[in-house]
Amino acid sequence: MEAAEKLFAMRGIEAVSIRDITQAADVNLAAINYHFGSKIALAAEVLKQCIDPVNSHRLELLNSVEKKAGGKPPKLEAVLEAMIRPAVERGFDHQQDSETFLRLTGRCLSEPNAEIEQLIRAHFEKLIRRFDAAFLRALPGLDPEELFWRIKFMWGALHYSLLTCGKQKNLPVKLRKTLDAEGLIQRLVTFTAAGLRASVSR
């Protein structure tokens, strides 16, 4: 699974063959079929191990935000932080392989294979439904179609920022010294909250 995760992160799930994985893991070619049944099943397990803990944390934070709000609309910044914080903290976790995590989550946004896309979507469907409902409560009057695009922009900002932080050697020295998870979280929350609240000029 570790070998598969690294290869999927570097090349994308579709581009990696069973032979690539077994050679990297130094195991028999039949090992994947024996333990998982197929490359897609292995990919599903890798994604579950990588993505599900982050999404579970997001839902826990959202539950806390909604409980605190009671019957009132939740605060937009609090909903955004519930979405953003778990991913950023995981990306800055030096106890785990942050670079592979960042690359793999980035790959999830660009896999061309329909079967793999469906596999990835399954890990996010419940999360997206819950957060979309919370965003619409926090922004009464915002059209769901407009929310769709603004959330896409939010994902883009989040993942590009994380990928940038994963290549800290490319950042100016001063930024490297001041870069931390909390600072990035607050910048992203402030930036995306302004975008979500912005009026649309047609």
Secondary structure per residue as TSV (DSSP state, phi and psi in degrees):
chain	resnum	aa	ss	phi	psi
A	1	M	-	360.0	-38.2
A	2	E	H	-64.9	-42.2
A	3	A	H	-63.7	-43.5
A	4	A	H	-63.8	-42.5
A	5	E	H	-60.2	-44.8
A	6	K	H	-65.1	-42.5
A	7	L	H	-68.8	-42.6
A	8	F	H	-59.9	-40.0
A	9	A	H	-66.5	-39.6
A	10	M	H	-75.4	-40.2
A	11	R	H	-116.4	-17.5
A	12	G	-	96.9	150.8
A	13	I	T	-64.0	-45.2
A	14	E	T	-64.0	-35.4
A	15	A	T	-77.3	-12.7
A	16	V	-	-95.2	131.6
A	17	S	-	-96.0	164.4
A	18	I	H	-60.0	-40.7
A	19	R	H	-61.8	-40.4
A	20	D	H	-57.0	-44.1
A	21	I	H	-69.6	-46.3
A	22	T	H	-67.3	-34.8
A	23	Q	H	-66.6	-43.8
A	24	A	H	-64.6	-35.4
A	25	A	H	-87.0	-8.0
A	26	D	T	57.3	51.4
A	27	V	-	-129.6	170.1
A	28	N	-	-64.3	146.3
A	29	L	T	-58.2	-28.1
A	30	A	T	-84.2	-1.9
A	31	A	H	-62.6	-38.7
A	32	I	H	-65.2	-46.6
A	33	N	H	-62.9	-36.4
A	34	Y	H	-66.8	-45.9
A	35	H	H	-87.1	-31.4
A	36	F	T	-123.2	-25.1
A	37	G	S	100.2	-34.7
A	38	S	S	-167.0	168.0
A	39	K	H	-65.3	-38.0
A	40	I	H	-63.3	-40.1
A	41	A	H	-66.1	-37.6
A	42	L	H	-64.3	-44.2
A	43	A	H	-59.5	-39.8
A	44	A	H	-61.4	-40.5
A	45	E	H	-70.0	-38.6
A	46	V	H	-62.7	-45.8
A	47	L	H	-63.6	-40.2
A	48	K	H	-60.6	-43.8
A	49	Q	H	-68.6	-33.7
A	50	C	H	-84.3	-45.8
A	51	I	H	-95.5	-39.8
A	52	D	H	-59.1	-40.4
A	53	P	H	-61.4	-38.1
A	54	V	H	-66.3	-44.9
A	55	N	H	-68.4	-34.9
A	56	S	H	-63.3	-40.7
A	57	H	H	-63.8	-40.7
A	58	R	H	-58.7	-44.9
A	59	L	H	-68.2	-35.5
A	60	E	H	-62.1	-44.4
A	61	L	H	-66.2	-39.0
A	62	L	H	-65.4	-40.7
A	63	N	H	-57.1	-41.9
A	64	S	H	-66.1	-40.9
A	65	V	H	-61.9	-46.0
A	66	E	H	-69.1	-35.8
A	67	K	H	-64.6	-41.9
A	68	K	H	-65.4	-35.2
A	69	A	H	-72.7	-20.4
A	70	G	T	66.8	-130.4
A	71	G	T	-90.3	1.2
A	72	K	S	-90.0	162.4
A	73	P	-	-61.7	137.6
A	74	P	-	-69.7	157.8
A	75	K	-	-72.4	133.2
A	76	L	H	-56.1	-47.0
A	77	E	H	-60.6	-33.5
A	78	A	H	-70.0	-39.6
A	79	V	H	-65.1	-43.8
A	80	L	H	-61.7	-42.1
A	81	E	H	-64.5	-36.8
A	82	A	H	-62.0	-33.3
A	83	M	H	-77.8	-42.1
A	84	I	H	-85.0	-41.9
A	85	R	H	-56.1	-49.4
A	86	P	H	-59.8	-37.9
A	87	A	H	-69.6	-42.2
A	88	V	H	-67.2	-44.8
A	89	E	H	-62.3	-38.5
A	90	R	H	-66.5	-38.4
A	91	G	H	-66.7	-24.1
A	92	F	T	-100.6	4.8
A	93	D	-	-77.8	104.3
A	94	H	T	-78.2	-7.3
A	95	Q	T	-79.7	-15.1
A	96	Q	S	-121.6	171.2
A	97	D	-	-79.6	86.4
A	98	S	H	-67.7	-38.3
A	99	E	H	-62.6	-43.4
A	100	T	H	-64.0	-41.9
A	101	F	H	-59.1	-46.3
A	102	L	H	-65.1	-42.7
A	103	R	H	-65.6	-42.4
A	104	L	H	-66.8	-42.5
A	105	T	H	-66.2	-33.8
A	106	G	H	-64.3	-40.5
A	107	R	H	-61.7	-31.9
A	108	C	T	-60.4	-23.4
A	109	L	T	-84.7	-9.1
A	110	S	T	-134.6	15.2
A	111	E	-	-69.7	126.6
A	112	P	-	-82.4	-21.8
A	113	N	-	-73.2	127.8
A	114	A	H	-63.9	-37.9
A	115	E	H	-66.0	-41.1
A	116	I	H	-69.9	-39.1
A	117	E	H	-59.5	-41.8
A	118	Q	H	-65.6	-38.4
A	119	L	H	-61.7	-44.9
A	120	I	H	-65.8	-42.9
A	121	R	H	-59.4	-34.1
A	122	A	H	-61.2	-28.5
A	123	H	T	-79.6	-11.2
A	124	F	T	-119.0	-11.1
A	125	E	H	-59.3	-50.3
A	126	K	H	-62.6	-43.3
A	127	L	H	-59.5	-48.0
A	128	I	H	-64.4	-41.4
A	129	R	H	-59.5	-46.6
A	130	R	H	-64.0	-45.9
A	131	F	H	-72.2	-37.4
A	132	D	H	-59.1	-44.2
A	133	A	H	-62.1	-40.9
A	134	A	H	-66.9	-41.2
A	135	F	H	-63.7	-40.5
A	136	L	H	-68.0	-31.6
A	137	R	H	-71.7	-37.5
A	138	A	H	-73.0	-22.9
A	139	L	S	-125.8	67.3
A	140	P	T	-59.0	134.6
A	141	G	T	99.0	-16.3
A	142	L	-	-74.6	128.8
A	143	D	-	-68.2	135.2
A	144	P	H	-56.1	-34.2
A	145	E	H	-65.4	-40.3
A	146	E	H	-68.1	-37.9
A	147	L	H	-59.7	-41.0
A	148	F	H	-51.9	-49.8
A	149	W	H	-69.8	-38.1
A	150	R	H	-68.8	-33.4
A	151	I	H	-69.7	-36.1
A	152	K	H	-59.3	-43.2
A	153	F	H	-64.1	-37.0
A	154	M	H	-63.8	-46.1
A	155	W	H	-58.5	-42.8
A	156	G	H	-60.5	-46.3
A	157	A	H	-63.3	-42.1
A	158	L	H	-63.0	-52.1
A	159	H	H	-71.2	-37.0
A	160	Y	H	-67.1	-38.3
A	161	S	H	-63.3	-42.6
A	162	L	H	-65.9	-40.6
A	163	L	H	-64.4	-37.8
A	164	T	H	-63.1	-43.2
A	165	C	H	-68.1	-27.4
A	166	G	T	-71.2	-12.0
A	167	K	T	-120.3	56.9
A	168	Q	G	-60.2	-27.7
A	169	K	G	-64.2	-18.8
A	170	N	G	-87.6	-6.2
A	171	L	S	-86.5	154.1
A	172	P	-	-56.8	147.3
A	173	V	H	-55.4	-42.4
A	174	K	H	-61.8	-40.0
A	175	L	H	-68.2	-37.0
A	176	R	H	-61.0	-36.8
A	177	K	H	-72.5	-29.3
A	178	T	H	-102.5	-2.2
A	179	L	-	-74.8	124.9
A	180	D	-	-149.2	167.2
A	181	A	H	-61.3	-45.6
A	182	E	H	-63.1	-41.5
A	183	G	H	-62.3	-42.3
A	184	L	H	-67.1	-40.3
A	185	I	H	-57.8	-49.3
A	186	Q	H	-66.5	-37.6
A	187	R	H	-63.5	-44.7
A	188	L	H	-66.2	-41.3
A	189	V	H	-62.3	-47.2
A	190	T	H	-61.4	-46.2
A	191	F	H	-65.6	-48.3
A	192	T	H	-73.3	-30.4
A	193	A	H	-63.2	-41.3
A	194	A	H	-63.8	-40.1
A	195	G	H	-66.7	-39.5
A	196	L	H	-69.1	-31.2
A	197	R	H	-85.1	-14.1
A	198	A	-	-62.3	145.9
A	199	S	-	-79.7	157.9
A	200	V	-	-105.0	124.7
A	201	S	-	-98.0	119.6
A	202	R	-	-107.4	360.0
